Structures are given as C-alpha cells and as structure tokens.
Amino acid sequence: MSEIETRQIERMKSVLKEQRAAFDAERHRTLEERRVDLKKLEEMVKRRERDFIEAISADYGRRSAAETAIAEVGFMIADAKHARKNLPRWMSVRKKAVPMTLQPGNAYVRREPKGVVGIVSPWNYPMQLALAPLTAALAAGCRAMIKPSEYTPRTAELIRQVLGELFSESHVAVITGGPVVSEAFCSLPFDHLFYTGSTSVGRLVAKAAAENLTPVTLELGGKSPAVIAPDFDVNEAAKTIAWGKFFNAGQTCVAPDYVMLPKGREEAFAHAVLSEVRERWPDAGDNADYTSIISERHHQRLGSLVEEAREAGATVLQAEFDTAPPQGLHVFPPTLVLNPPEHIRLMQEEIFGPVLPILGHDGMSDAARFINSGDRPLALYVYAKAKDTARRFLSRTLSGGASVNIPMLHLSVPDLPFGGVGASGQGAYHGEEGFLTFTHQRAVFEAPVWHPSRLIRPPYGKMFEFFKKLQSG
C-alpha cells in the first residue's frame, strides 16, 4: 500500500466519524432543507454541464457530447426535479390499520434517514451514477460519502470539486483512489452501501459489507436480451436495437447484450443493423458521436471476444472505418456476430461494448427457455406487434426491468424502480424507490395509558380465551 493510499484510507475513516457526529446532531433534516440540497445539486449540474461533458470526454478519449448531455446531465436534472416535487409525499407518515383486538391505538410508519451512506460509482456513466444515488440519499436526509471510479479521474476530480463547493465534508464527501482505496471504502461500517458495477466485484462488495452487517444495494449487469417475435418487422427492430446497443459504444449496463429472432432471419437483421449504423454513425472511426472504449485493456478484451467467436466458426460482420481513429483513441467498430456457440466467452460474459451476437430461435417459448437457462438479466427487451405476445413473454421470464418495442427507456421513467434480480443485482432506486433505499421505515404503535391488553396477562383465564377466539375470527 502506497503512502497516498494510506493517507486516503485514514482520511475516509476520519470523514466517516465526522459525518456520524453530524448526523447524530441533526438526525432529521426538514423538508425545506432537503429541497434546498436537491436544488443546489440541480443548479450545479446545469451550471457545470460543459465542464462535465469535457471531463468525461477527456477520460474516454472521445465521448459523444450529445450522449453525455442526455444520459448524464439531462437525466440528473430531471431526477433532482422529480425528487423535489414529490418529497412531501415521500416523507409523509403512513397510517396503518389497527385490528379490533389491539384497539384503541394508532399505528403508523415513520420514514427516517438511515444515517451515513456510502456510494461506489462506476466509469461508464461517471457523473449520473455518482449523483443519482446521491440525489436519493439527500432526499432521504442522509449524509453521504462517494467513491468514484479510478478509470475516470478527471470526472472524479470534478465531482469532488463541485460537491465540495456545495456541501461541507460532514454532509457530502468524495474519496478518490484506486482498487485498494475502494476495497477499504467498502469495508467501512456505513448505514447503507450502494454499489454500481460488475457482478464479480459486486460479490466482493457484498462480502465486505456483510462483515459490518451493512445493508447493500447492488446495481450490477448481465446479459440483457432483445427478443423479436415472428410478427415483428426485423428492419424496424434493427433501428432501435442499433441505437440501444451502440449508444456509448455499448458501455451501458442495460444495453441489449444479444438478440434472438426467428431462425432464418439472422442475416437480414444483421444487414439492417449495419445499414442503420452507416446512417447514424457514418465513418465511426472519426465520428464525434461515436464513443471510444474507456481503456486499452477493455478494447483488447473486446477484440479477443470477437476473435474467439470467429475461430469458433461464427460469422463476424463489422462496420469498417473509412478514416482511422485519431491516434491514442480506443475506438472499436460496431460488430455483429451471427449464431456464436453458447460455450464461448461472448455468450457467457457481459459484453459491455459494441459487439452484438445475433441468434435464431424456434419460437417465443424456445427463446424464453434459453434466457431462463442463464442468470437473471438486468433488462429484457421484447419486440412484438401484439401486446398479448409481449406480455405472455414477460410472464415466462424474469429480469430486473423490461421494455417493449424499445430498449433502455424504462430506466428513464422517474417512478419506475430500477434494479436487478439475482446475479444482476439486489435492491432498486430512482424516484421513490431511491428515497426508500436510504430510508428506514420505522413501525410505531401508540396505545393510551390504559390498554385492554392488560386483561389478558397471566394467569390466563376466560378473558384470554375470549380474546383468542376474537383474534382467530
């Protein structure tokens, strides 16, 4: 462990202690105080939009400014606004019915902040996936510590700077550093730990948190399928699947990971996707709207996945670059792989890049069996003209979320919970679900000074028998 890492670890322990003391001194921030926190965050994102676009692009080498504007800046502004608008309802006490056997009395649920929470954010949407959980934590009235990814150091430093201008470290703090710092961060005794990243690291995060019995939210990933029903035009499906797959060059946790469509239509669909790629991202090698891969290591991994598929006999189609990418950029061409064998890494690992396997199915039941034979995906996309067809397919499968006839947009609906199931994650956020993630729902029963329950204390007799019959109906 380096001296810098040692200092960072000692610093975050000190910050945690400071935030705990601050929370103990102010356990319940008022509605107005929380709204002010959210408004400050919203206004900062608006004010620093250009700074975030430039920092993220610098970390990637080339990141589409439009994609950052819509998926990070625009998303965050809408998220904070939605929380401010709905916070009075979210914070309100929930009254509960009291059975006749417990009358007289009042039952209700108080929604209270959990305390000091930790947020570990990834590199693929480095601003949104740090600040969206923070929005939920601030709405819930919590204190927060954020550990951004080391793969996006400029964005991490910008987040540290702008949040430092808005909040004291006893309220919101940003901890930077590499894997050693991240490991130590996840071992801190937070009141809740929120992690977004890979499934493999998510398992380690859950183990570290378990040592402190810290509850966790794990936003992971997985192989999210897009399934095309026999009644749906493959050319129409290609238009939105291409957009969803190659947005951010496939470096999106809910991007379509692979496509299944009726056998015999694979090649026609592949050429329709390539046609869409040529129209939307002409000359992807030197196109500012086509995002680079985050690092050379990630670029090499994608290349090895495609090469393994080619050696296994799969047909590989790539959108060739008319112009070579600028030197130093890790640009990977949009790539389609037709009917790859199930055992190769391309079909076993989450791809997280602009490589799209295309498989044939023998009907929707066959496609459902294939999906159900693997881990639960984070998202599932079904394309069908008939709503009943889509809904039947959803009833046969299980995924974190789903969209019909369009990819990814379910996560942009503020009131829909976003999260995985099984290997794709646990817990959810966005909207009220995010507020509840960082909230303890405290059950309260209020009884008068004298309560009839006194009549059923030992020695048990006729009154006890009467209450027992009353209780059982």
C-alpha positions in Angstrom: 0.0 0.0 0.0 1.4 3.4 -1.0 1.7 6.4 1.2 -1.0 8.2 -0.8 -3.4 5.2 -0.4 -2.7 5.1 3.3 -3.5 8.8 3.7 -6.7 8.4 1.7 -7.9 5.5 3.9 -7.1 7.4 7.1 -8.9 10.4 5.7 -12.1 8.5 4.8 -12.2 6.9 8.3 -12.0 10.4 9.7 -14.7 11.7 7.4 -17.0 8.8 8.4 -16.5 9.7 12.0 -17.2 13.4 11.3 -20.4 12.5 9.3 -21.7 10.2 12.1 -21.3 13.0 14.6 -23.1 15.5 12.3 -25.9 13.0 11.8 -26.3 12.4 15.5 -26.5 16.2 16.0 -29.1 16.6 13.2 -31.0 13.4 12.7 -34.0 14.8 10.8 -33.3 17.4 8.1 -36.6 19.3 7.4 -38.4 19.1 4.1 -37.2 22.5 3.2 -33.6 21.8 4.0 -33.7 18.7 1.8 -35.3 20.6 -1.0 -32.5 23.2 -0.8 -29.9 20.4 -1.0 -31.6 19.0 -4.1 -32.0 22.4 -5.7 -28.3 23.1 -5.2 -27.4 19.9 -6.9 -29.7 20.5 -9.8 -28.4 24.1 -10.4 -24.8 22.9 -10.2 -25.4 20.3 -12.9 -27.0 22.9 -15.1 -24.2 25.4 -14.5 -21.3 22.9 -15.0 -22.8 21.0 -17.9 -19.9 21.9 -20.3 -17.3 21.1 -17.6 -18.8 17.6 -17.2 -19.1 17.0 -20.9 -15.4 17.9 -21.4 -14.1 16.0 -18.3 -16.0 12.8 -19.3 -14.8 13.1 -22.9 -11.2 13.5 -21.8 -11.5 10.4 -19.6 -12.8 8.4 -22.5 -10.6 9.9 -25.1 -13.8 10.7 -27.1 -17.2 10.6 -25.5 -20.2 11.9 -27.5 -21.2 15.3 -26.1 -24.8 14.6 -27.1 -24.9 11.3 -25.2 -23.4 12.9 -22.1 -25.9 15.7 -22.3 -28.9 13.4 -22.5 -27.8 10.4 -20.4 -26.0 12.2 -17.6 -26.7 15.9 -17.4 -30.4 15.8 -18.6 -31.1 12.7 -16.5 -29.7 14.2 -13.4 -31.7 17.5 -13.7 -34.9 15.5 -14.3 -34.1 13.2 -11.3 -33.5 16.1 -8.9 -36.6 18.0 -10.0 -38.7 14.9 -9.6 -37.4 14.3 -6.1 -38.0 17.9 -5.0 -41.6 17.8 -6.4 -42.5 14.5 -4.7 -40.6 14.8 -1.5 -43.5 16.0 0.7 -45.4 12.8 -0.2 -42.4 10.5 0.2 -41.6 11.9 3.7 -45.2 11.8 5.0 -46.2 9.4 7.8 -48.0 6.3 6.6 -51.0 5.4 8.8 -51.8 1.7 9.2 -55.0 0.0 10.2 -55.2 -1.4 13.7 -57.1 -4.7 14.2 -60.1 -4.7 16.6 -58.1 -6.9 19.1 -55.5 -4.1 19.5 -57.9 -1.2 19.8 -57.7 1.5 21.0 -54.4 2.7 19.4 -52.7 4.2 16.4 -50.3 2.5 14.0 -48.1 4.3 11.5 -44.8 4.2 9.7 -42.2 7.0 10.1 -39.8 7.4 7.2 -36.5 8.2 8.8 -33.0 8.6 7.3 -30.7 5.6 7.7 -27.7 7.8 8.6 -24.3 7.8 6.8 -24.3 6.0 3.4 -21.5 5.0 1.0 -21.8 5.2 -2.8 -19.4 3.4 -5.1 -19.9 4.6 -8.7 -18.5 3.2 -12.0 -16.8 4.6 -15.0 -19.4 4.1 -17.8 -21.7 6.9 -16.7 -19.4 8.5 -14.2 -21.5 11.6 -13.3 -25.0 10.1 -13.4 -24.2 7.0 -11.5 -22.5 9.0 -8.7 -25.0 11.8 -8.4 -28.3 9.9 -8.9 -27.7 7.8 -5.8 -26.6 11.0 -4.0 -29.9 12.6 -5.0 -31.8 9.7 -3.4 -29.6 9.9 -0.3 -30.1 13.7 0.1 -33.8 13.3 -0.4 -33.8 10.7 2.4 -31.9 13.1 4.7 -28.7 11.1 4.8 -25.0 12.0 4.9 -23.0 10.5 2.0 -19.5 9.5 1.0 -18.9 8.8 -2.7 -16.1 6.7 -4.2 -15.9 7.4 -8.0 -14.1 5.1 -10.4 -10.4 5.4 -10.9 -10.9 4.9 -14.7 -12.4 8.4 -15.0 -10.0 10.5 -12.9 -10.9 13.9 -14.4 -14.6 13.4 -13.8 -13.9 12.1 -10.3 -11.9 15.2 -9.5 -14.6 17.5 -11.0 -17.2 15.7 -8.8 -15.0 16.2 -5.8 -14.6 19.9 -6.6 -18.2 20.8 -7.3 -19.7 18.9 -4.4 -17.0 20.5 -2.1 -18.4 23.9 -3.2 -21.9 22.9 -2.3 -21.6 20.8 0.9 -19.4 20.5 3.9 -17.5 17.2 4.2 -19.6 16.4 7.2 -22.6 16.3 4.8 -21.2 15.0 1.4 -17.6 13.9 0.8 -15.8 12.4 -2.2 -13.0 9.9 -1.8 -10.7 9.3 -4.7 -8.2 6.4 -5.3 -7.7 3.0 -6.9 -8.7 -0.5 -6.0 -7.0 -0.5 -2.6 -9.0 2.6 -1.5 -12.2 1.1 -3.0 -11.7 -2.1 -1.0 -11.2 -0.2 2.2 -14.1 2.1 1.4 -16.5 -0.9 1.1 -15.3 -2.3 4.4 -16.4 0.8 6.4 -19.4 0.4 8.7 -21.8 2.5 6.7 -25.6 2.5 7.5 -26.1 1.6 3.8 -23.7 0.8 0.9 -24.7 1.5 -2.7 -22.6 -0.1 -5.4 -22.8 0.1 -9.2 -20.5 -2.1 -11.2 -19.7 -5.6 -12.4 -21.3 -8.8 -10.9 -17.8 -10.2 -10.0 -16.8 -7.1 -7.9 -20.4 -6.9 -6.5 -19.9 -10.3 -4.8 -16.7 -8.9 -3.1 -18.6 -5.7 -2.1 -21.4 -7.8 -0.5 -18.8 -9.9 1.4 -17.1 -6.8 2.7 -20.3 -5.2 3.8 -21.5 -8.4 5.5 -18.7 -8.1 8.0 -20.4 -5.0 9.4 -24.0 -6.2 8.6 -24.2 -3.2 6.4 -27.3 -3.4 4.0 -26.3 -3.1 0.4 -27.9 -2.1 -2.9 -26.0 -3.8 -5.8 -26.7 -2.4 -9.3 -24.9 -4.9 -11.4 -25.3 -6.1 -15.0 -25.7 -9.2 -17.0 -26.6 -10.4 -20.5 -29.7 -8.4 -21.3 -31.5 -10.0 -24.3 -33.6 -8.4 -27.0 -36.1 -10.9 -28.4 -38.0 -10.3 -31.7 -41.4 -12.1 -32.1 -42.3 -13.6 -35.5 -44.9 -10.9 -36.2 -42.4 -8.0 -35.8 -40.5 -6.5 -38.8 -36.8 -7.1 -38.3 -35.9 -3.9 -40.2 -38.0 -1.8 -37.7 -36.4 -3.7 -34.7 -32.9 -3.0 -36.1 -33.4 0.8 -35.9 -33.9 0.9 -32.1 -31.7 -2.0 -31.2 -28.8 -0.4 -33.1 -29.4 2.8 -31.1 -29.6 1.0 -27.8 -26.5 -1.2 -28.5 -24.1 1.4 -29.9 -25.1 4.3 -27.6 -22.0 5.0 -25.6 -20.4 2.3 -27.7 -22.3 -0.4 -25.9 -20.8 0.6 -22.5 -24.2 0.6 -20.8 -25.4 -1.9 -18.2 -28.9 -2.1 -19.9 -27.7 -2.2 -23.5 -29.0 -5.1 -25.5 -26.3 -7.8 -24.9 -27.6 -10.1 -27.6 -30.6 -10.5 -30.0 -32.8 -13.5 -30.6 -35.1 -13.6 -33.6 -36.8 -16.3 -35.7 -34.3 -18.7 -37.4 -33.6 -17.8 -40.9 -33.8 -14.0 -40.4 -30.4 -13.5 -38.7 -28.5 -12.3 -41.8 -31.3 -10.0 -42.9 -31.4 -8.4 -39.4 -27.6 -8.1 -39.3 -27.6 -6.2 -42.6 -30.4 -4.0 -41.4 -28.4 -3.1 -38.3 -25.3 -2.4 -40.4 -27.4 -0.1 -42.6 -28.6 1.7 -39.5 -25.0 2.1 -38.2 -23.9 3.6 -41.5 -26.7 6.1 -41.4 -26.4 7.1 -37.7 -22.6 6.8 -37.2 -21.0 7.3 -40.7 -17.3 6.8 -40.5 -17.4 5.7 -36.9 -13.6 5.8 -36.7 -13.6 9.6 -36.8 -17.1 10.4 -35.8 -17.6 12.7 -32.7 -20.9 11.0 -32.0 -19.4 7.5 -31.7 -17.8 7.0 -28.3 -14.4 5.5 -27.6 -13.8 2.5 -25.4 -12.7 3.6 -21.9 -9.2 1.9 -21.9 -6.8 -0.2 -24.0 -7.4 -3.1 -21.7 -11.1 -3.0 -22.3 -10.5 -2.6 -26.0 -8.2 -5.6 -26.1 -10.8 -7.7 -24.3 -13.5 -6.9 -26.9 -11.1 -7.9 -29.7 -10.3 -11.2 -28.0 -14.0 -12.0 -27.6 -14.7 -11.4 -31.3 -11.6 -13.3 -32.4 -12.6 -16.3 -30.3 -16.1 -16.2 -31.9 -14.5 -16.1 -35.4 -12.3 -19.1 -34.6 -15.3 -21.0 -33.3 -16.9 -20.7 -36.7 -19.3 -17.7 -36.2 -19.9 -15.2 -39.0 -18.5 -11.8 -38.0 -19.6 -8.6 -39.7 -18.0 -5.2 -38.9 -18.7 -1.6 -39.9 -15.4 -0.7 -41.4 -13.7 2.6 -40.7 -13.4 5.0 -43.6 -11.0 7.0 -41.6 -8.6 5.6 -39.0 -9.4 6.7 -35.4 -7.2 9.5 -34.1 -4.1 8.2 -32.5 -4.5 7.2 -28.9 -8.2 6.6 -29.1 -9.5 3.1 -28.3 -12.3 3.0 -30.9 -13.9 -0.4 -31.5 -16.1 -0.8 -34.7 -19.8 -1.8 -34.4 -19.6 -5.6 -34.7 -22.2 -8.3 -35.3 -21.6 -12.0 -34.6 -24.1 -14.4 -36.2 -25.0 -17.6 -34.2 -22.0 -17.9 -32.0 -21.7 -21.1 -30.0 -23.1 -20.9 -26.5 -19.9 -22.0 -24.7 -17.6 -19.2 -25.8 -17.0 -16.1 -23.7 -19.0 -13.8 -25.9 -22.1 -15.7 -24.8 -21.0 -16.3 -21.2 -19.8 -12.8 -20.2 -21.5 -9.5 -20.2 -20.1 -7.9 -23.4 -20.1 -4.2 -22.4 -19.0 -2.9 -25.8 -20.2 -2.5 -29.4 -20.4 -6.2 -30.2 -23.8 -7.7 -30.8 -24.4 -11.5 -31.0 -27.4 -12.5 -33.2 -29.1 -15.8 -32.5 -32.0 -17.7 -34.1 -34.9 -19.1 -32.1 -37.6 -21.6 -32.8 -40.4 -19.5 -31.3 -41.0 -17.4 -28.2 -41.1 -20.4 -25.9 -37.7 -21.5 -27.2 -36.3 -18.0 -26.6 -37.8 -18.0 -23.1 -36.2 -21.3 -22.3 -32.8 -20.0 -23.5 -33.0 -16.9 -21.3 -34.2 -18.8 -18.3 -31.3 -21.2 -18.5 -28.9 -18.4 -17.6 -28.6 -15.8 -14.8 -31.4 -13.3 -14.5 -30.7 -10.3 -16.8 -30.8 -6.7 -15.6 -33.1 -5.8 -18.5 -35.1 -7.7 -21.1 -36.5 -6.3 -24.4 -39.3 -7.9 -26.4 -40.4 -6.8 -29.8 -44.0 -7.8 -30.7 -46.8 -6.2 -32.6 -49.4 -7.8 -30.4 -49.3 -6.7 -26.8 -50.5 -10.1 -25.6 -47.5 -11.7 -27.2 -45.1 -9.3 -25.4 -46.9 -9.7 -22.0 -47.0 -13.5 -22.3 -43.3 -13.5 -22.9 -42.7 -11.3 -19.9 -44.7 -13.7 -17.8 -42.5 -16.6 -18.8 -39.2 -14.8 -17.9 -37.7 -12.8 -15.1 -35.5 -9.7 -15.3 -34.7 -6.6 -13.3 -36.7 -4.4 -15.7 -38.1 -4.6 -19.2 -39.2 -2.6 -22.2 -41.5 -3.5 -25.1 -40.5 -2.5 -28.6 -37.7 -0.1 -27.4 -34.6 -0.7 -25.4 -33.3 1.1 -22.2 -36.1 3.7 -21.8 -37.6 2.0 -18.8 -34.8 3.4 -16.6 -35.7 7.0 -17.6 -39.3 6.8 -16.2 -38.8 8.5 -12.8 -41.4 6.5 -10.9 -40.3 3.1 -12.2 -37.9 1.3 -9.8 -34.5 0.4 -11.4 -32.6 -2.6 -10.2 -31.6 -6.1 -10.9 -32.6 -9.6 -9.7 -30.4 -12.5 -8.8 -26.9 -12.1 -10.3 -27.9 -8.8 -12.0 -28.3 -7.1 -8.6 -30.4 -6.5 -5.5 -32.4 -3.5 -4.4 -33.6 -0.7 -6.6 -33.6 3.1 -6.9 -34.9 6.0 -8.9 -37.8 8.1 -7.7 -39.5 7.0 -4.5 -37.6 3.6 -4.6 -34.3 5.6 -4.3 -35.7 7.6 -1.4 -36.8 4.3 0.3 -33.4 2.7 -0.3 -31.8 5.2 2.1 -34.8 5.4 4.4 -35.6 3.3 7.5 -39.4 2.6 7.7 -39.9 2.7 11.4 -43.0 1.0 12.6 -44.8 2.7 15.6 -47.8 1.7 17.7 -49.3 4.2 20.1 -51.5 3.0 22.9 -53.4 5.0 25.5 -52.2 5.0 29.2 -54.6 2.1 29.9 -55.0 -0.5 27.2 -57.3 -3.6 27.2 -54.2 -5.9 26.7 -53.8 -5.7 30.4 -56.8 -8.0 30.7 -55.0 -11.0 29.0 -51.9 -11.2 31.2 -51.2 -14.2 33.4 -52.8 -16.0 35.0 -54.7 -16.8 31.8 -58.4 -17.4 32.1 -61.7 -16.7 30.5 -60.7 -13.2 29.2 -57.7 -14.8 27.4 -60.0 -17.4 25.8 -62.3 -14.6 24.7 -59.5 -12.6 23.1 -58.1 -15.8 21.4 -61.5 -16.5 19.8 -61.8 -12.9 18.7 -58.3 -12.9 17.2 -58.9 -16.0 15.2 -62.3 -14.9 13.9 
